[in-house]
């Protein structure tokens, strides 16, 4: 399995007048993301703070980039256009262990 760093940003359906948790479909998105974390597909994740626009970072574990993109495309917020993937890059982990399985 490989690790990928994903940066998500506001999609065309993001409502700038609402907070993150007040966006349309929040409950479905949160449930989906919690499931990905339980499955250990998402190793770490959360919003990036301090910017003018909403962005979130995920560390995901997948066999390849295509499968990572396919799994993330199932997110209700991705399907509805609330979020979109800005970048998805392979990550070579050299320090620490994001999986919690001990040192490499």
C-alpha positions in Angstrom: 0.0 0.0 0.0 1.1 3.5 -0.7 0.4 6.8 1.0 -1.0 9.9 -0.7 -1.5 13.5 0.5 -4.8 14.9 -0.6 -5.7 18.6 -0.5 -9.4 19.2 -1.0 -10.9 22.6 -1.5 -14.3 24.3 -2.0 -16.2 23.1 -5.0 -18.7 25.1 -7.0 -21.6 24.1 -4.6 -19.8 25.4 -1.5 -21.9 28.1 0.2 -19.6 30.9 1.5 -22.3 32.1 3.8 -22.3 28.9 5.8 -19.7 27.3 8.1 -18.2 23.9 7.2 -20.7 22.0 9.4 -23.6 24.0 8.0 -22.9 23.1 4.4 -25.5 21.0 2.6 -25.0 17.3 3.2 -22.7 17.7 6.2 -24.1 14.7 8.1 -23.6 12.4 5.1 -20.1 13.7 4.4 -19.1 13.3 8.0 -20.5 9.8 8.2 -18.6 8.8 5.0 -15.3 10.3 6.2 -15.7 8.5 9.6 -16.2 5.2 7.7 -13.0 5.9 5.7 -11.1 6.5 8.9 -12.5 3.3 10.5 -11.4 1.3 7.4 -7.9 2.9 7.7 -8.2 4.3 4.2 -7.9 7.8 5.8 -4.9 7.7 8.1 -5.2 11.4 9.2 -7.4 14.2 8.0 -9.0 17.5 8.8 -9.5 21.1 7.7 -6.5 23.5 7.2 -7.0 26.6 9.2 -6.0 30.2 8.5 -7.0 30.5 4.9 -9.7 32.6 3.2 -11.2 29.5 1.6 -12.0 26.1 3.1 -9.3 23.5 2.5 -8.8 20.1 4.1 -5.8 17.7 4.1 -6.1 13.9 4.1 -3.4 11.3 4.4 -4.8 8.2 2.6 -3.5 4.7 2.1 -4.4 3.1 -1.2 -2.9 0.7 -3.7 -2.5 3.5 -6.3 -3.6 7.0 -7.2 -6.5 5.7 -9.3 -8.0 3.7 -6.5 -7.5 6.7 -4.1 -9.4 9.0 -6.5 -12.2 6.5 -7.0 -12.8 6.0 -3.3 -12.8 9.7 -2.6 -15.2 10.3 -5.5 -17.8 8.4 -3.5 -17.9 11.2 -0.9 -21.4 12.8 -0.9 -19.7 16.2 -0.9 -17.6 15.3 -3.9 -20.6 14.0 -5.8 -22.6 17.2 -4.9 -19.7 19.6 -5.8 -19.3 20.9 -2.3 -15.7 19.7 -2.3 -13.2 19.0 -5.0 -9.7 17.5 -5.0 -7.1 20.2 -5.5 -4.1 18.0 -5.4 -3.4 14.3 -4.8 0.3 13.4 -4.5 2.2 10.2 -3.6 4.0 10.6 -0.3 7.2 8.7 0.6 7.1 8.4 4.4 10.6 8.6 5.8 9.9 9.6 9.4 7.4 8.2 11.8 4.6 5.8 11.0 1.2 7.2 9.9 -0.3 3.7 10.1 0.5 3.2 13.8 2.0 -0.2 13.0 5.5 0.5 14.3 8.7 1.7 12.7 9.7 1.0 9.1 
